[in-house]
Structures are given as structure tokens and as C-alpha cells.
Amino acid sequence: MANLSLKNVTKSFGALEIIKGVDLEIKDHEFCVFVGPSGCGKSTLLRLIAGLEEITSGDLLIAGKRVNDVPPDERGLAMVFQSYALYPHMTVRENMGFALKLAKVPQAQRDARVEKVADLLELRQYLERKPRALSGGQRQRVAIGRAIIREPSIFLFDEPLSNLDAALRVQTRIELARLHERLGSTMIYVTHDQVEAMTLADKIVVLKDGRIEQVGTPMELYHHPVNRFVGGFIGSPKMNFIKAKMRSVSSEGIEVILPGGTGVSVPVSGRNVSGGGNVDLGVRPEHLQLDANGPLSGTVIVVERLGSETFVHVELSPEMIVIAQVDGSSAIRVHDQIRLSVLAHACHVFADDGTALPALTQHPLVADHI
């Protein structure tokens, strides 16, 4: 078993506190992704787990055992870094088997394990090549293979795809997902790219300023963010935020007034709020629709055509720009005047302090998971 627990973990560098009381449980076989903006503490948290940084306070447990003072090489972990860190003078075979050589594993056994891992990662034909003769994606697979060969209880990945071009990032992301399925190992993965987080994770941990903002499945975070930060960070393109005012509260939700004066009823709980206050209406791009009679009007300032879909950036006012997802065949052009309506049942409402008002019903994908 490779359960991992962080209990009120902090990390300070002098007077500067970077990790601020993190509590987290990662279960055996989970693919857990730490995601957040630059400087949020995600890589530092991974290094604390790896033993590359010392925990200031709190406890780190692996398989129920406190390992704060256990050296990195005795924690049963393997880490893949952003840089491939391959030995340029060694072949792929030698790079992958180097840790086993240091452990004095016999040559025959070493070769057998290297070849098994090479088959897993489709690297057998490259075993006698040196890193300079490999593509970026192949080098990253060698780095991953070097970690696999140690047979760790937990894999740690620190932004391993950052040095790859767009096509290789997608390809390697798919390979990582398949690898997790085949190995059944616990994996902890750090990225600033929320698309990677959404496509790879069983569990996402959203970090901000050294604290956990929300933990959940990708669909839980997408459909039920606990605050404006998570709502705006998870999703691509990001969620739109429209300034609105609350008009009334009922058992069926709340009514908010959009710019222009139109009321929209949103099925969220207004139990702890009162009418008349300012709120932000959170609307995903796919929940804004072209509508000749819609309550929102504006000027198209950017059109992003992606083939099957088009993203239209609309200036509602000098201070407010929203993104709407429309059909890829749409004839909309820059400078067009358009009107939009919102799918109220899919909207979110955020109070002045940024917290989300809870939805009255679970999204079907989230409810099925629960």
C-alpha cells in the first residue's frame, strides 16, 4: 500500500512561510495532481514529500509511517524532474539501469529489468542510443523509465512536460495516463497547466499562496468550485465573471440582476445572503449563447477559430469582456454587434468575499462519481 498523508505541514525559509498548514490524503493507486499559479508552493510541496526539503512542522506519513526524518533514497519514491537529467555519455540502457548498478544488482538481472521497462515505454529500439540521438519525448520517456525501474511505491512528477512542444505534450500526456493504468501505482504530479490536471488526474489539489483552496475530482472542481479563484483557474478558456446584484432569495435559488437590468434566476442557495448585495455571476463560455433577444449586448473584439468550435471575445463594457463558445461554422467577425443570453441553471454565484454559493443540485457527472 502507498497511501500518503500530510498533516498540518508547513515550510518556512527564514521568516517567509511558503507552505501554510497543508492537510491532504492521497490514496493508493491515485493519480493526484497539484495545480496552481507560479509561486503557489506546488513544487515545494512535492520536494517536501520527496525529502529534498525539510519539513518545518507537521507530519508526512507514507503507508502509515512517519517519514519526516527518513532520507530521500529510503522513502520508496522516484521523482521525474522538468529537465531530463540524463547522463549524456551513457546509452539509454545505461541511463535506465544506473540506479540498479549503484545498488549492485547483477548485470543479467539489471538487463532484464531494463528491457522490461523499455518494452513498457516502447524504448527497446533506442536502448543503445545516447540521449543526443533522441527526441525530447523519447528523452522524457527514458527519464520516466529510470524512475520505473526502481519499482517505487509512489511516483513524483515535477512539471515533466514543460520542455516539450505542444504535440509532444499531448502525446506524452496520453502515455502517462496509459502508464498509470498499466502500473496501478500512486502518482503525484505537479503542473501549472490546468488542462494537464483535468485530463490526467483522479484527484486535483488546487493551491494558492501555500494553501489548499479545494481538493476533488476534475468534474467536482469544474462544476462545483468552492470559490472564485478555483472557478477562474479550472477550465479553458476560463470562467467569465459578470458583475451583478442580488434581487431576491427563494427556496428555488436566487435572482440576480445583470448589467442592463434583466433578472436571471440561478439555482444556488441564498440561505446566508440577503438581497441587494453585489455578487459575481460565474458563467462558463459554453453557457453563453448567441441570442438576438439576449440580455447582454456587446462588440466582438477577438474571434478564435479552432475548427469544431469558435471562441468569441465580447466587450460588454470597457471594464467587462466575456468569452462565448459558439459553433465552429459561425460567421461572426470582429466588430460585429451581438447579443448573448446565459444558461442560468449552469451558472455560479460568488459572494463579495469570493466564496461560491452552494448549488441546490449536483451536476450529473459529479453525482454519479459520488
Helices and strands as residue ranges (DSSP letters): E 4-13, E 16-26, E 31-35, H 42-50, E 57-62, E 65-66, G 72-74, E 77-80, H 92-102, H 107-120, G 124-126, G 131-133, H 136-148, E 154-158, H 166-183, E 186-191, H 194-200, E 203-208, E 211-216, H 218-223, H 228-233, E 240-250, E 253-257, E 263-266, E 278-283, G 285-287, E 288-290, E 296-305, E 309-317, E 320-327, E 337-342, G 344-346, E 348-350, H 364-369
